[in-house]
């Protein structure tokens, strides 16, 4: 019977050791699960932060693009105003250059010079057309005043 008690005691000890090992393994698994969940939350928060930063950068890029377009439109408008105000001088200078080239080439480049003058005129027309509406109105009023002053002079 002693042998039976020893075997039962060993069996109980083995069961207890197995239970202890299982409890320890469960505790380690629970700790690992908790650590994994915390890491997942950190990564999730980091991803959300990265998405927020990406959205913020995208918004800033859109804002910069809008400002760049506004600046380009304003520059084009100012260039158009300058062309409008100085169109006679510009046309005169282009004509003088064309005549000088014609004279130097003894008329051999007349066709090319004429085409270049047309291209320049179209470019000036396009530039002049980019004036703002307010500038066009102001320029029209100035042109009308100049015509009235010219006829009264």
C-alpha positions in Angstrom: 0.0 0.0 0.0 2.9 2.2 0.6 3.8 1.8 -3.0 0.3 2.8 -4.0 0.4 5.9 -1.8 3.8 6.8 -3.2 2.4 6.5 -6.8 -0.7 8.5 -5.9 1.5 11.1 -4.2 3.7 11.2 -7.3 0.6 11.4 -9.5 -0.8 14.2 -7.4 2.6 16.0 -7.5 2.8 15.6 -11.3 -0.8 16.9 -11.6 0.1 19.8 -9.4 3.3 20.5 -11.4 1.3 20.3 -14.6 -1.3 22.6 -13.2 1.4 25.0 -12.0 3.1 24.9 -15.4 -0.2 25.4 -17.2 -1.0 28.4 -14.9 2.4 29.8 -15.5 2.0 29.3 -19.3 -1.4 30.9 -19.1 0.0 33.9 -17.2 2.8 34.3 -19.8 0.3 34.0 -22.6 -2.0 36.6 -21.0 1.0 38.9 -20.5 2.1 38.4 -24.1 -1.5 39.1 -25.3 -1.7 42.2 -23.2 1.7 43.5 -24.6 0.6 42.7 -28.1 -2.7 44.6 -27.6 -0.8 47.6 -26.2 1.6 47.5 -29.1 -1.3 47.3 -31.6 -2.9 50.3 -29.9 0.4 52.2 -30.2 0.7 51.4 -33.8 -2.9 52.3 -34.4 -2.4 55.6 -32.7 0.8 56.1 -34.7 -1.0 55.4 -38.0 -3.8 57.8 -37.1 -1.1 60.4 -36.3 0.6 59.7 -39.6 -2.7 60.0 -41.4 -3.4 63.3 -39.7 0.0 64.6 -40.7 -0.5 63.4 -44.3 -3.9 65.2 -44.4 -2.3 68.3 -43.0 0.5 68.2 -45.5 -2.0 67.7 -48.3 -4.1 70.7 -47.1 -0.9 72.9 -47.0 0.0 71.8 -50.5 -3.5 72.7 -51.8 -3.2 76.1 -50.0 0.2 76.7 -51.5 -1.1 75.8 -55.0 -4.0 78.2 -54.6 -1.7 81.0 -53.5 0.7 80.2 -56.4 -2.1 80.4 -58.9 -3.3 83.7 -57.4 0.2 85.1 -57.6 0.6 83.9 -61.2 -2.8 85.4 -62.1 -1.8 88.7 -60.5 1.6 88.7 -62.3 -0.1 87.9 -65.6 -2.6 90.7 -64.9 0.2 93.2 -64.2 2.0 92.1 -67.3 -1.2 92.6 -69.3 -1.6 96.1 -67.8 2.0 97.0 -68.7 1.6 95.7 -72.3 -1.7 97.7 -72.6 -0.1 100.9 -71.3 3.0 100.6 -73.5 1.5 98.9 -76.5 2.3 101.8 -78.9 5.9 101.9 -77.7 6.3 98.1 -78.0 4.7 98.0 -81.5 6.9 100.9 -82.6 10.1 99.1 -81.3 9.1 95.9 -83.0 8.5 97.8 -86.2 11.9 99.5 -86.0 13.6 96.2 -85.4 11.8 94.6 -88.3 12.8 97.5 -90.6 16.4 97.2 -89.4 16.5 93.5 -90.1 14.9 94.1 -93.5 17.5 96.7 -94.3 20.4 94.4 -93.2 19.1 91.5 -95.1 18.2 93.6 -98.1 14.6 92.3 -98.0 15.6 88.7 -98.1 14.0 88.0 -94.7 10.8 90.0 -95.2 8.6 86.9 -95.1 10.2 85.7 -91.9 10.2 89.2 -90.3 6.5 89.5 -91.1 5.7 86.1 -89.5 7.7 87.0 -86.4 5.9 90.4 -86.1 2.6 88.5 -86.3 3.7 86.0 -83.6 4.8 88.9 -81.4 1.5 90.7 -81.9 -0.5 87.6 -81.0 1.6 87.1 -77.9 1.1 90.7 -76.9 -2.6 90.4 -77.5 -2.8 87.3 -75.2 -0.7 89.0 -72.5 -2.8 92.1 -72.7 -6.0 90.0 -72.5 -4.9 88.7 -69.1 -5.5 92.0 -67.4 -8.0 91.8 -64.5 -11.5 93.0 -65.2 -11.0 96.0 -63.0 -7.8 96.9 -65.0 -9.7 96.5 -68.3 -12.4 98.9 -67.1 -9.8 101.4 -65.8 -7.9 101.1 -69.1 -11.0 101.6 -71.2 -11.9 104.7 -69.2 -8.3 106.0 -69.6 -8.4 105.3 -73.4 -11.8 107.0 -73.7 -10.5 110.0 -71.8 -7.4 110.1 -74.0 -9.6 110.1 -77.1 -11.8 112.8 -75.7 -8.8 114.9 -74.8 -7.3 114.3 -78.3 -10.4 115.5 -80.1 -10.7 118.5 -77.9 -7.1 119.5 -78.2 
